[in-house]
Amino acid sequence: MPRVKRGTKRRAKRKKILDRASGYFLTKSKLYRSAKEAVERGLKFAYSGRKQRKRQFRSLWIVRIGAAAKLNGMSYNQFIHGLKKAGLELDRKILADLAVRDAAAFANLAQQAKAALA
């Protein structure tokens, strides 16, 4: 069997890891083994972070909708329930944007939700 030295492939693989680790502190940006561990750890956090971002934004939207609903004399769950009863299918992202940027439109939605509950 022929001998394989892996010169360029090995160098390219290591270079890729060290490029990803640039900016890390001390050894983690310079030595391959430490850099590899740090990069793998960072990629693991990046993967879970992409999932957490979705949760955090939904939570933020709910807080904003709840605060705006309180200003219109309703709780968050009454507001959402009223919208569903009224047949208004708006997602929380749009509702939160309305709550922040267009208070009059949100107040109109709150009136429709109150009417549907009554």
Secondary structure in CASP SS format (residue, H / E / C, confidence):
PFRMAT SS
TARGET T0000
AUTHOR 0000-0000-0000
METHOD secondary structure of the structure
MODEL  1
M C 1.00
P C 1.00
R C 1.00
V C 1.00
K C 1.00
R C 1.00
G H 1.00
T H 1.00
K H 1.00
R H 1.00
R H 1.00
A H 1.00
K H 1.00
R H 1.00
K H 1.00
K H 1.00
I H 1.00
L H 1.00
D H 1.00
R H 1.00
A C 1.00
S C 1.00
G C 1.00
Y C 1.00
F C 1.00
L H 1.00
T H 1.00
K H 1.00
S H 1.00
K C 1.00
L C 1.00
Y H 1.00
R H 1.00
S H 1.00
A H 1.00
K H 1.00
E H 1.00
A H 1.00
V H 1.00
E H 1.00
R H 1.00
G H 1.00
L H 1.00
K H 1.00
F H 1.00
A H 1.00
Y H 1.00
S H 1.00
G H 1.00
R H 1.00
K H 1.00
Q H 1.00
R H 1.00
K H 1.00
R H 1.00
Q H 1.00
F H 1.00
R H 1.00
S H 1.00
L H 1.00
W H 1.00
I H 1.00
V H 1.00
R H 1.00
I H 1.00
G H 1.00
A H 1.00
A H 1.00
A H 1.00
K H 1.00
L H 1.00
N C 1.00
G C 1.00
M C 1.00
S C 1.00
Y H 1.00
N H 1.00
Q H 1.00
F H 1.00
I H 1.00
H H 1.00
G H 1.00
L H 1.00
K H 1.00
K H 1.00
A H 1.00
G C 1.00
L C 1.00
E C 1.00
L C 1.00
D C 1.00
R H 1.00
K H 1.00
I H 1.00
L H 1.00
A H 1.00
D H 1.00
L H 1.00
A H 1.00
V H 1.00
R H 1.00
D C 1.00
A H 1.00
A H 1.00
A H 1.00
F H 1.00
A H 1.00
N H 1.00
L H 1.00
A H 1.00
Q H 1.00
Q H 1.00
A H 1.00
K H 1.00
A H 1.00
A H 1.00
L H 1.00
A C 1.00
END
